[in-house]
Amino acid sequence: MAVKDFIFDDTTNDLTITANGDFFVSESDAHHIEHILKADKGQFRQSPLLGFSIDRQQNGAVNTQEIKQEIRKQLIADGFTVRKIAVDGEVNINIDAERLLLQNG
């Protein structure tokens, strides 16, 4: 079962609003992963070590294996189960991960 959250517009990065004026809520795992990959460490107050800074990583001298290991580490730290990470060159990163929710009771 995926987590649901407010959804941001991909082009403007603003909250998406429905036709009746409400915030659009949907499965958000992909957005959460994207935010973790783009964020610098320290941008999440409650998790100051969370963040990958993907723009800097891809332009740096880090090899593909190090990128995959750090992405895996970051996602696991945020509660994701990571099945596979594939890095194709410096541009395409495909991630198969899911956040598992604990059931009460």
CNS distance restraints for C-alpha pairs under 8 A (distance, minus, plus):
assign (resid   1 and name CA) (resid  99 and name CA) 7.87 0.50 0.50
assign (resid   1 and name CA) (resid 100 and name CA) 6.73 0.50 0.50
assign (resid   1 and name CA) (resid 101 and name CA) 6.85 0.50 0.50
assign (resid   2 and name CA) (resid  27 and name CA) 5.91 0.50 0.50
assign (resid   2 and name CA) (resid  28 and name CA) 7.31 0.50 0.50
assign (resid   2 and name CA) (resid  29 and name CA) 6.60 0.50 0.50
assign (resid   2 and name CA) (resid  98 and name CA) 7.08 0.50 0.50
assign (resid   2 and name CA) (resid  99 and name CA) 6.37 0.50 0.50
assign (resid   2 and name CA) (resid 100 and name CA) 7.15 0.50 0.50
assign (resid   2 and name CA) (resid 101 and name CA) 7.67 0.50 0.50
assign (resid   3 and name CA) (resid  27 and name CA) 5.61 0.50 0.50
assign (resid   3 and name CA) (resid  28 and name CA) 5.93 0.50 0.50
assign (resid   3 and name CA) (resid  29 and name CA) 6.32 0.50 0.50
assign (resid   3 and name CA) (resid  99 and name CA) 7.13 0.50 0.50
assign (resid   3 and name CA) (resid 101 and name CA) 7.77 0.50 0.50
assign (resid   4 and name CA) (resid  25 and name CA) 6.36 0.50 0.50
assign (resid   4 and name CA) (resid  26 and name CA) 5.06 0.50 0.50
assign (resid   4 and name CA) (resid  27 and name CA) 4.30 0.50 0.50
assign (resid   4 and name CA) (resid  28 and name CA) 5.28 0.50 0.50
assign (resid   4 and name CA) (resid  29 and name CA) 7.78 0.50 0.50
assign (resid   5 and name CA) (resid  25 and name CA) 5.29 0.50 0.50
assign (resid   5 and name CA) (resid  26 and name CA) 5.87 0.50 0.50
assign (resid   5 and name CA) (resid  27 and name CA) 6.48 0.50 0.50
assign (resid   5 and name CA) (resid  28 and name CA) 5.61 0.50 0.50
assign (resid   6 and name CA) (resid  15 and name CA) 6.99 0.50 0.50
assign (resid   6 and name CA) (resid  16 and name CA) 7.61 0.50 0.50
assign (resid   6 and name CA) (resid  23 and name CA) 6.55 0.50 0.50
assign (resid   6 and name CA) (resid  24 and name CA) 5.82 0.50 0.50
assign (resid   6 and name CA) (resid  25 and name CA) 4.57 0.50 0.50
assign (resid   6 and name CA) (resid  26 and name CA) 6.69 0.50 0.50
assign (resid   6 and name CA) (resid  28 and name CA) 7.53 0.50 0.50
assign (resid   7 and name CA) (resid  15 and name CA) 6.03 0.50 0.50
assign (resid   7 and name CA) (resid  16 and name CA) 5.81 0.50 0.50
assign (resid   7 and name CA) (resid  23 and name CA) 7.86 0.50 0.50
assign (resid   7 and name CA) (resid  24 and name CA) 5.89 0.50 0.50
assign (resid   7 and name CA) (resid  25 and name CA) 5.81 0.50 0.50
assign (resid   7 and name CA) (resid  26 and name CA) 6.52 0.50 0.50
assign (resid   7 and name CA) (resid  28 and name CA) 6.86 0.50 0.50
assign (resid   7 and name CA) (resid  31 and name CA) 7.60 0.50 0.50
assign (resid   8 and name CA) (resid  13 and name CA) 5.34 0.50 0.50
assign (resid   8 and name CA) (resid  14 and name CA) 5.28 0.50 0.50
assign (resid   8 and name CA) (resid  15 and name CA) 4.37 0.50 0.50
assign (resid   8 and name CA) (resid  16 and name CA) 5.28 0.50 0.50
assign (resid   9 and name CA) (resid  13 and name CA) 4.87 0.50 0.50
assign (resid   9 and name CA) (resid  14 and name CA) 5.42 0.50 0.50
assign (resid   9 and name CA) (resid  15 and name CA) 6.08 0.50 0.50
assign (resid   9 and name CA) (resid  16 and name CA) 5.50 0.50 0.50
assign (resid  15 and name CA) (resid  23 and name CA) 7.02 0.50 0.50
assign (resid  15 and name CA) (resid  24 and name CA) 7.70 0.50 0.50
assign (resid  16 and name CA) (resid  23 and name CA) 6.08 0.50 0.50
assign (resid  16 and name CA) (resid  24 and name CA) 5.50 0.50 0.50
assign (resid  17 and name CA) (resid  21 and name CA) 5.73 0.50 0.50
assign (resid  17 and name CA) (resid  22 and name CA) 5.56 0.50 0.50
assign (resid  17 and name CA) (resid  23 and name CA) 4.67 0.50 0.50
assign (resid  17 and name CA) (resid  24 and name CA) 5.44 0.50 0.50
assign (resid  18 and name CA) (resid  22 and name CA) 5.33 0.50 0.50
assign (resid  18 and name CA) (resid  23 and name CA) 6.09 0.50 0.50
assign (resid  18 and name CA) (resid  24 and name CA) 5.63 0.50 0.50
assign (resid  28 and name CA) (resid  32 and name CA) 6.15 0.50 0.50
assign (resid  29 and name CA) (resid  33 and name CA) 6.17 0.50 0.50
assign (resid  29 and name CA) (resid  98 and name CA) 6.89 0.50 0.50
assign (resid  29 and name CA) (resid  99 and name CA) 7.00 0.50 0.50
assign (resid  30 and name CA) (resid  34 and name CA) 6.20 0.50 0.50
assign (resid  31 and name CA) (resid  35 and name CA) 6.13 0.50 0.50
assign (resid  32 and name CA) (resid  36 and name CA) 6.23 0.50 0.50
assign (resid  33 and name CA) (resid  37 and name CA) 6.21 0.50 0.50
assign (resid  33 and name CA) (resid  75 and name CA) 7.23 0.50 0.50
assign (resid  34 and name CA) (resid  38 and name CA) 6.20 0.50 0.50
assign (resid  35 and name CA) (resid  39 and name CA) 5.87 0.50 0.50
assign (resid  36 and name CA) (resid  50 and name CA) 6.91 0.50 0.50
assign (resid  36 and name CA) (resid  51 and name CA) 4.97 0.50 0.50
assign (resid  36 and name CA) (resid  52 and name CA) 6.23 0.50 0.50
assign (resid  36 and name CA) (resid  74 and name CA) 7.49 0.50 0.50
assign (resid  36 and name CA) (resid  75 and name CA) 7.68 0.50 0.50
assign (resid  37 and name CA) (resid  51 and name CA) 6.08 0.50 0.50
assign (resid  37 and name CA) (resid  52 and name CA) 4.79 0.50 0.50
assign (resid  37 and name CA) (resid  53 and name CA) 6.00 0.50 0.50
assign (resid  37 and name CA) (resid  54 and name CA) 5.49 0.50 0.50
assign (resid  37 and name CA) (resid  71 and name CA) 7.40 0.50 0.50
assign (resid  38 and name CA) (resid  51 and name CA) 6.98 0.50 0.50
assign (resid  38 and name CA) (resid  52 and name CA) 6.27 0.50 0.50
assign (resid  38 and name CA) (resid  53 and name CA) 5.07 0.50 0.50
assign (resid  38 and name CA) (resid  54 and name CA) 5.41 0.50 0.50
assign (resid  38 and name CA) (resid  55 and name CA) 7.06 0.50 0.50
assign (resid  39 and name CA) (resid  43 and name CA) 6.37 0.50 0.50
assign (resid  39 and name CA) (resid  50 and name CA) 7.88 0.50 0.50
assign (resid  39 and name CA) (resid  51 and name CA) 4.76 0.50 0.50
assign (resid  39 and name CA) (resid  52 and name CA) 6.00 0.50 0.50
assign (resid  39 and name CA) (resid  53 and name CA) 5.29 0.50 0.50
assign (resid  39 and name CA) (resid  54 and name CA) 7.75 0.50 0.50
assign (resid  40 and name CA) (resid  50 and name CA) 7.62 0.50 0.50
assign (resid  40 and name CA) (resid  51 and name CA) 4.84 0.50 0.50
assign (resid  40 and name CA) (resid  52 and name CA) 5.93 0.50 0.50
assign (resid  40 and name CA) (resid  53 and name CA) 4.76 0.50 0.50
assign (resid  41 and name CA) (resid  48 and name CA) 5.84 0.50 0.50
assign (resid  41 and name CA) (resid  49 and name CA) 5.16 0.50 0.50
assign (resid  41 and name CA) (resid  50 and name CA) 5.40 0.50 0.50
assign (resid  41 and name CA) (resid  51 and name CA) 4.58 0.50 0.50
assign (resid  41 and name CA) (resid  52 and name CA) 6.86 0.50 0.50
assign (resid  41 and name CA) (resid  53 and name CA) 7.46 0.50 0.50
assign (resid  42 and name CA) (resid  47 and name CA) 7.39 0.50 0.50
assign (resid  42 and name CA) (resid  48 and name CA) 4.17 0.50 0.50
assign (resid  42 and name CA) (resid  49 and name CA) 6.09 0.50 0.50
assign (resid  42 and name CA) (resid  50 and name CA) 7.03 0.50 0.50
assign (resid  42 and name CA) (resid  51 and name CA) 7.47 0.50 0.50
assign (resid  43 and name CA) (resid  48 and name CA) 6.52 0.50 0.50
assign (resid  43 and name CA) (resid  50 and name CA) 7.88 0.50 0.50
assign (resid  43 and name CA) (resid  51 and name CA) 7.47 0.50 0.50
assign (resid  44 and name CA) (resid  48 and name CA) 5.41 0.50 0.50
assign (resid  44 and name CA) (resid  50 and name CA) 6.77 0.50 0.50
assign (resid  44 and name CA) (resid  51 and name CA) 7.90 0.50 0.50
assign (resid  50 and name CA) (resid  74 and name CA) 6.18 0.50 0.50
assign (resid  50 and name CA) (resid  77 and name CA) 7.53 0.50 0.50
assign (resid  50 and name CA) (resid  78 and name CA) 7.72 0.50 0.50
assign (resid  51 and name CA) (resid  74 and name CA) 6.77 0.50 0.50
assign (resid  52 and name CA) (resid  57 and name CA) 7.68 0.50 0.50
assign (resid  52 and name CA) (resid  70 and name CA) 7.42 0.50 0.50
assign (resid  52 and name CA) (resid  71 and name CA) 6.88 0.50 0.50
assign (resid  52 and name CA) (resid  74 and name CA) 7.14 0.50 0.50
assign (resid  53 and name CA) (resid  57 and name CA) 6.25 0.50 0.50
assign (resid  54 and name CA) (resid  58 and name CA) 6.00 0.50 0.50
assign (resid  55 and name CA) (resid  59 and name CA) 6.46 0.50 0.50
assign (resid  56 and name CA) (resid  60 and name CA) 6.03 0.50 0.50
assign (resid  57 and name CA) (resid  61 and name CA) 7.62 0.50 0.50
assign (resid  57 and name CA) (resid  62 and name CA) 6.50 0.50 0.50
assign (resid  57 and name CA) (resid  67 and name CA) 7.45 0.50 0.50
assign (resid  58 and name CA) (resid  62 and name CA) 7.31 0.50 0.50
assign (resid  58 and name CA) (resid  90 and name CA) 5.97 0.50 0.50
assign (resid  58 and name CA) (resid  91 and name CA) 7.84 0.50 0.50
assign (resid  62 and name CA) (resid  66 and name CA) 6.31 0.50 0.50
assign (resid  62 and name CA) (resid  67 and name CA) 6.75 0.50 0.50
assign (resid  63 and name CA) (resid  67 and name CA) 6.41 0.50 0.50
assign (resid  64 and name CA) (resid  68 and name CA) 6.27 0.50 0.50
assign (resid  64 and name CA) (resid  87 and name CA) 6.65 0.50 0.50
assign (resid  65 and name CA) (resid  69 and name CA) 6.18 0.50 0.50
assign (resid  66 and name CA) (resid  70 and name CA) 6.12 0.50 0.50
assign (resid  67 and name CA) (resid  71 and name CA) 6.14 0.50 0.50
assign (resid  68 and name CA) (resid  72 and name CA) 6.11 0.50 0.50
assign (resid  68 and name CA) (resid  85 and name CA) 6.28 0.50 0.50
assign (resid  68 and name CA) (resid  86 and name CA) 7.49 0.50 0.50
assign (resid  68 and name CA) (resid  87 and name CA) 7.28 0.50 0.50
assign (resid  69 and name CA) (resid  73 and name CA) 6.15 0.50 0.50
assign (resid  70 and name CA) (resid  74 and name CA) 6.12 0.50 0.50
assign (resid  71 and name CA) (resid  75 and name CA) 6.17 0.50 0.50
assign (resid  72 and name CA) (resid  76 and name CA) 6.08 0.50 0.50
assign (resid  72 and name CA) (resid  82 and name CA) 6.57 0.50 0.50
assign (resid  72 and name CA) (resid  85 and name CA) 7.63 0.50 0.50
assign (resid  73 and name CA) (resid  77 and name CA) 6.15 0.50 0.50
assign (resid  74 and name CA) (resid  78 and name CA) 6.55 0.50 0.50
assign (resid  75 and name CA) (resid  79 and name CA) 6.53 0.50 0.50
assign (resid  75 and name CA) (resid  80 and name CA) 5.32 0.50 0.50
assign (resid  75 and name CA) (resid  81 and name CA) 7.57 0.50 0.50
assign (resid  75 and name CA) (resid  82 and name CA) 7.24 0.50 0.50
assign (resid  76 and name CA) (resid  80 and name CA) 4.88 0.50 0.50
assign (resid  76 and name CA) (resid  81 and name CA) 6.21 0.50 0.50
assign (resid  76 and name CA) (resid  82 and name CA) 7.03 0.50 0.50
assign (resid  79 and name CA) (resid  99 and name CA) 5.84 0.50 0.50
assign (resid  79 and name CA) (resid 100 and name CA) 7.26 0.50 0.50
assign (resid  80 and name CA) (resid  97 and name CA) 6.18 0.50 0.50
assign (resid  80 and name CA) (resid  98 and name CA) 5.29 0.50 0.50
assign (resid  80 and name CA) (resid  99 and name CA) 4.18 0.50 0.50
assign (resid  80 and name CA) (resid 100 and name CA) 6.65 0.50 0.50
assign (resid  81 and name CA) (resid  97 and name CA) 5.48 0.50 0.50
assign (resid  81 and name CA) (resid  98 and name CA) 5.33 0.50 0.50
assign (resid  81 and name CA) (resid  99 and name CA) 5.96 0.50 0.50
assign (resid  81 and name CA) (resid 100 and name CA) 7.02 0.50 0.50
assign (resid  82 and name CA) (resid  95 and name CA) 7.69 0.50 0.50
assign (resid  82 and name CA) (resid  96 and name CA) 6.16 0.50 0.50
assign (resid  82 and name CA) (resid  97 and name CA) 4.24 0.50 0.50
assign (resid  82 and name CA) (resid  98 and name CA) 6.61 0.50 0.50
assign (resid  83 and name CA) (resid  95 and name CA) 7.91 0.50 0.50
assign (resid  83 and name CA) (resid  96 and name CA) 5.44 0.50 0.50
assign (resid  83 and name CA) (resid  97 and name CA) 5.63 0.50 0.50
assign (resid  84 and name CA) (resid  95 and name CA) 5.94 0.50 0.50
assign (resid  84 and name CA) (resid  96 and name CA) 5.07 0.50 0.50
assign (resid  84 and name CA) (resid  97 and name CA) 7.05 0.50 0.50
assign (resid  85 and name CA) (resid  93 and name CA) 7.14 0.50 0.50
assign (resid  85 and name CA) (resid  94 and name CA) 5.75 0.50 0.50
assign (resid  85 and name CA) (resid  95 and name CA) 4.59 0.50 0.50
assign (resid  85 and name CA) (resid  96 and name CA) 6.32 0.50 0.50
assign (resid  86 and name CA) (resid  93 and name CA) 5.73 0.50 0.50
assign (resid  86 and name CA) (resid  94 and name CA) 5.11 0.50 0.50
assign (resid  86 and name CA) (resid  95 and name CA) 6.51 0.50 0.50
assign (resid  87 and name CA) (resid  91 and name CA) 7.87 0.50 0.50
assign (resid  87 and name CA) (resid  92 and name CA) 5.92 0.50 0.50
assign (resid  87 and name CA) (resid  93 and name CA) 4.56 0.50 0.50
assign (resid  87 and name CA) (resid  94 and name CA) 6.48 0.50 0.50
assign (resid  88 and name CA) (resid  92 and name CA) 5.09 0.50 0.50
assign (resid  88 and name CA) (resid  93 and name CA) 6.25 0.50 0.50
